[in-house]
């Protein structure tokens, strides 16, 4: 299916982005493709990740120190980047 994609300036929590990039790399896809898949699955209330991918995500969370959970989703506030740079790579 042909779609029209646009560049966006979405801001994400730094460690969450690192985990997402690692998952995209694991699945050999772009970050944008991964995010589209996550959103489309969520819109239809469908599970996206296999047991194996969920295990890898748990390991990536540990590696990158991502402690945020679903319970934190609506309770986060912005803080200034520690290094003064918005790029987490």
N, C-alpha and C positions, 0 to 999 in steps of 0.2 A: 504494500500500500504506500502510495506517495504521500508525504506529509511536508508541511512547511515548518522548519525549525527556526528559532530566533535565538540570538545571543542574549543572555540574561546576567544580571549582576546580583544573583542570589548570594546572601551571606549565610554561612553555616558555622557551627561551633567547630573549632580547629581540630580536636581529636576525632569528632564524628566524621569530618571530611577525610581525615587520614584513613579511618576504617573503611569508609565508602570507596576511596581510591584503591585500597588493598583488595576489596571484594571485586571491584570492577576488573582489576588486573588478574585476579584469580579466575574469573569467568571469561577472560579475554574479550572484554568489551569496554566501550568508553564509559566515562562517568555519567555522561548525559543519557546514554542508553540504559544504564543501570537505574538511574533515577526515574526515567520514564516507565520502566518495568515495575518498579516499586509502587509508583503512583497508580498505574493502571490496575495492578493487583489489589491495592488498597481500595480503590473505587468500587471494585466488585467483591470486596471482602474475601479475597482469596489468599491463601498462603503462597509465598514466592520462593522461599529457600528450602532446599533439601536438608535432611539431617546432617549430611556431610558439610554443606555450606554453612549451616548454623554453627557447627563445631569450629570451622575456620573463623567465622565472625567472632566467636567467643575468644579465640586465641588472638585475633587482631585487636580486640578490645583490651585484652590483657597487655599486649605488647605496647599499645599506644596510650594506655592508662585511661581509657574511656569508661567512666563510672556512671555516666548519665543513663537513666532508665526512662521508660514510658511515664512514670510518675513525675518526672522532672519536666515533661514537655511544655507545660504551661506556666512554669515557675522559674524560667531562666531569665537573667537580665544581662545586658551587654557590659563588658568590661574592656578597657583599653588593652590592645595586644602588648604582651610583655616586652617584645623586641622592637615595637614600633612599626611592625610590618604586618600587613594583612595576609600575605602569602604564606600558607602553611607548608609549602613544599621545601 
